[in-house]
């Protein structure tokens, strides 16, 4: 547990140092670029998640229809078996 906390603290410290080094050497432009790319990535992720959700809904509808059809076929086959006997 202590190792995990120490690693997290070290990573946070490292990110803070990198942030200040970038800010001093290059100003805010790299940080703006990173923010812009992060926003674009977020839009792509949102779009893809919507597409995946639509596909999941379609698959769910198809599976419900298949279950209904299988139950209907089962019911009809049982009726036919009863008629034959």
Contact map, one row per residue, 1 for C-alpha under 8 A:
1111100000000000000000000000000000000000000000000000000000000000000000000000000000000
1111110000000000000000000000000000000000000000000000000000000000000000000000000000000
1111111000000000000000000000000000000000000000000000000000000000000000000000000000000
1111111100000000000000000000000000000000000000000000000000000000000000000000000000000
1111111110000000000000000000000000000000000000000000000000000000000000000000000000000
0111111111000000000000000000000000000000000000000000000000000000000000000000000000000
0011111111100000000000000000000000000000000000000000000000000000000000000000000000000
0001111111110000000000000000000000000000000000000000000000000000000000000000000000000
0000111111111000000000000000000000000000000000000000000000000000000000000000000000000
0000011111111100000000000000000000000000000000000000000000000000000000000000000000000
0000001111111110000000000000000000000000000000000000000000000000000000000000000000000
0000000111111111000000000000000000000000000000000000000000000000000000000000000000000
0000000011111111100000000000000000000000000000000000000000000000000000000000000000000
0000000001111111110000000000000000000000000000000000000000000000000000000000000000000
0000000000111111111000000000000000000000000000000000000000000000000000000000000000000
0000000000011111111100000000000000000000000000000000000000000000000000000000000000000
0000000000001111111110000000000000000000000000000000000000000000000000000000000000000
0000000000000111111111000000000000000000000000000000000000000000000000000000000000000
0000000000000011111111100000000000000000000000000000000000000000000000000000000000000
0000000000000001111111110000000000000000000000000000000000000000000000000000000000000
0000000000000000111111111000000000000000000000000000000000000000000000000000000000000
0000000000000000011111111111010000000000000000000000000000000000000000000000000000000
0000000000000000001111111111000000000000000000000000000000000000000000000000000000000
0000000000000000000111111110000000000000000000000000000000000000000000000000000000000
0000000000000000000011111110000000000000000000000000000000000000000000000000000000000
0000000000000000000001111111110000000000000000000000000000000000000000000000000000000
0000000000000000000001111111110000000000000000000000000000000000000000000000000000000
0000000000000000000001100111111100000000000000000000000000000000000000000000000000000
0000000000000000000000000111111110000000000000000000000000000000000000000000000000000
0000000000000000000001000111111111000000000000000000000000000000000000000000000000000
0000000000000000000000000001111111100000000000000000000000000000000000000000000000000
0000000000000000000000000001111111110000000000000000000000000000000000000000000000000
0000000000000000000000000000111111111000000000000000000000000000000000000000000000000
0000000000000000000000000000011111111100000000000000000000000000000000000000000000000
0000000000000000000000000000001111111110000000000000000000000000000000000000000000000
0000000000000000000000000000000111111111000000000000000000000000000000000000000000000
0000000000000000000000000000000011111111100000000000000000000000000000000000000000000
0000000000000000000000000000000001111111110000000000000000000000000000000000000000000
0000000000000000000000000000000000111111111000000000000000000000000000000000000000000
0000000000000000000000000000000000011111111100000000000000000000000000000000000000000
0000000000000000000000000000000000001111111110000000000000000000000000000000000000000
0000000000000000000000000000000000000111111111000000000000000000000000000000000000000
0000000000000000000000000000000000000011111111100000000000000000000000000000000000000
0000000000000000000000000000000000000001111111110000000000000000000000000000000000000
0000000000000000000000000000000000000000111111111000000000000000000000000000000000000
0000000000000000000000000000000000000000011111111100000000000000000000000000000000000
0000000000000000000000000000000000000000001111111110000000000000000000000000000000000
0000000000000000000000000000000000000000000111111111000000000000000000000000000000000
0000000000000000000000000000000000000000000011111111100000000000000000000000000000000
0000000000000000000000000000000000000000000001111111110000000000000000000000000000000
0000000000000000000000000000000000000000000000111111111000000000000000000000000000000
0000000000000000000000000000000000000000000000011111111100000000000000000000000000000
0000000000000000000000000000000000000000000000001111111110000000000000000000000000000
0000000000000000000000000000000000000000000000000111111111000000000000000000000000000
0000000000000000000000000000000000000000000000000011111111100000000000000000000000000
0000000000000000000000000000000000000000000000000001111111110000000000000000000000000
0000000000000000000000000000000000000000000000000000111111111000000000000000000000000
0000000000000000000000000000000000000000000000000000011111111100000000000000000000000
0000000000000000000000000000000000000000000000000000001111111110000000000000000000000
0000000000000000000000000000000000000000000000000000000111111111000000000000000000000
0000000000000000000000000000000000000000000000000000000011111111100000000000000000000
0000000000000000000000000000000000000000000000000000000001111111110000000000000000000
0000000000000000000000000000000000000000000000000000000000111111111000000000000000000
0000000000000000000000000000000000000000000000000000000000011111111100000000000000000
0000000000000000000000000000000000000000000000000000000000001111111110000000000000000
0000000000000000000000000000000000000000000000000000000000000111111111000000000000000
0000000000000000000000000000000000000000000000000000000000000011111111100000000000000
0000000000000000000000000000000000000000000000000000000000000001111111110000000000000
0000000000000000000000000000000000000000000000000000000000000000111111111000000000000
0000000000000000000000000000000000000000000000000000000000000000011111111100000000000
0000000000000000000000000000000000000000000000000000000000000000001111111110000000000
0000000000000000000000000000000000000000000000000000000000000000000111111111000000000
0000000000000000000000000000000000000000000000000000000000000000000011111111100000000
0000000000000000000000000000000000000000000000000000000000000000000001111111110000000
0000000000000000000000000000000000000000000000000000000000000000000000111111111000000
0000000000000000000000000000000000000000000000000000000000000000000000011111111100000
0000000000000000000000000000000000000000000000000000000000000000000000001111111110000
0000000000000000000000000000000000000000000000000000000000000000000000000111111111000
0000000000000000000000000000000000000000000000000000000000000000000000000011111111100
0000000000000000000000000000000000000000000000000000000000000000000000000001111111110
0000000000000000000000000000000000000000000000000000000000000000000000000000111111111
0000000000000000000000000000000000000000000000000000000000000000000000000000011111111
0000000000000000000000000000000000000000000000000000000000000000000000000000001111111
0000000000000000000000000000000000000000000000000000000000000000000000000000000111111
0000000000000000000000000000000000000000000000000000000000000000000000000000000011111
